Amino acid sequence: MEISCSVSESHLLEGDALQRRSSRLSRKQSWDLNDTLQSSVTSALDYLCKSNEPVGEVPHELDSASLFYSRASQSFSLDWYVERLIRRAECSRSAFVLALIYLLRVQDKGKEKYFVVERNVHRLFLTALVLAIKFLDEPIYDNGFYARVGGLSSLREMNDLEKEMLRVLNFDVFVSEDEYDYFKAMLLTQ
């Protein structure tokens, strides 16, 4: 078994065909890309990466955590990737808050092998966002759509990532209103 490939630029560019689908986004939801959501989410993810980098190591190839790791650092910025997800995932702002909560739970339950680092942040956050969308939002799309939005190579890869994150979370995706409000307030004060 080989460590997963990186989120590929070619798959991200193929996902640009989703632009047509994104035109519904402006009717459905108005996103100001200079909004605090993008900078807050990017800052939170960047903070996790920087605080975990000395500890987080690439897991052994046969380890299930290796699904989330790229072979190399991405050629695009985390800020660009978060903007892409905001523009194309067609989801609520609340899903982004919930996704960050899931990431912290995965780190806590999965210990060091699931720490958010530069080489896994894209896949971990995309997967957490998909779980959050499925928990909170309507309508939801199939995993093929989310795989294209996130630049993954296949539907199977998205399915495998989702299964693994649910396993680590022990299928605990419920977030209390108090926990949500706490994290939302923390996110907005960054």
Sequence and secondary structure as in RCSB ss.txt:
>XXXX:A:sequence
MEISCSVSESHLLEGDALQRRSSRLSRKQSWDLNDTLQSSVTSALDYLCKSNEPVGEVPHELDSASLFYSRASQS
FSLDWYVERLIRRAECSRSAFVLALIYLLRVQDKGKEKYFVVERNVHRLFLTALVLAIKFLDEPIYDNGFYARVG
GLSSLREMNDLEKEMLRVLNFDVFVSEDEYDYFKAMLLTQ
>XXXX:A:secstr
        HHHHHHGGGGHHHHHHHHHH    TTSHHHHHHHHHHHHHHHHHTTT     TTSGGGGG  SS  S
S HHHHHHHHHHHS   HHHHHHHHHHHHHHHHHHGGGG   TTTHHHHHHHHHHHHHHHH SS   HHHHHHHH
T S HHHHHHHHHHHHHHTTT     HHHHHHHHHHHHT 
